[in-house]
Amino acid sequence: MSILQANPLSLAFKPKVDPLRVGIQGVRASFHDLAARIFFSTRNIEAIQCPSFPRLCKDLREKCTDAGVMAIENSIAGSILPNYSLLEANHFKIIGELYLRIEMNLMALPGQKIEDIRFVQSHPMALLQCENFFLAHPEIKILEGSDTAESAEELRNRNLKGYAAIASRLAAETYGLEVLEQNIETNKQNYTRFLVICRAEDYLPTRSANKASIRFEVPDRPGSLVQILEIFHRYSVNMTKLQSVVIPERPYEYSFHVDLEWKRQKDYDETLALLGDKVLNLIHFGVYTRCMRPTV
């Protein structure tokens, strides 16, 4: 499995509780669960299952969890726009990131073979990402589920013969299923980027910060965004992400969510100081240690 992540030991994160309660979207053995286990590999964690991203944020906000792991973009499907809005609305801070290669595996009850399978259930996006597999097996009917790992869990709990699920290998191990065929995803360079978030009161900058995520608006006049880009260029701050997000209650108006990387902290500090006079409603989501981005 290909995993790209920052070193969690560099985190300056206040909660020292044991176990650390980490909110995940989905159930045990989901890709969020896997991302949480990898990122906090040096900590004893308790994964708190959340049926949705809004629930994940609610639990973190209300101190039912100490941190959260939230997908923010996928190399095939693109940005998860509602999660940008959730990050902003809840005033959370980012303490780290992780890129996880999404590997799809076909799994069923022990003793089943591919020729026995008549139905396959998984999350709609997972099914879409296995298009070539289904083209090669037209006899198999597709069923949409709410989550990859939850489909595996349901398969085991209901003892469904003739059915299979598509999920992570961890899901097969967790729910006692056999992998009939591994890596059935069409695109082998399928990565999801996860953000690790916490409440603002628990946030401390890392000792080795070289990446930041910010949000701002620009005045409605020609050249406003260009002025911002010129500041980044002047101080050699690399903009690795520029995402426009609709502003609720203000039709056809957008904010910009930006990821920035730098080699010298001083360059970023001076950039941030200059932005204050050029942008509107600047929000600083925090500085953290960047991950190596996936390359083909």
Summary of the structure (lengths in Angstrom):
residues: 296
radius of gyration: 20.8
end to end distance: 14.8
largest distance: 66.0
contacts: 960
relative contact order: 0.18
helix: 29%
strand: 34%
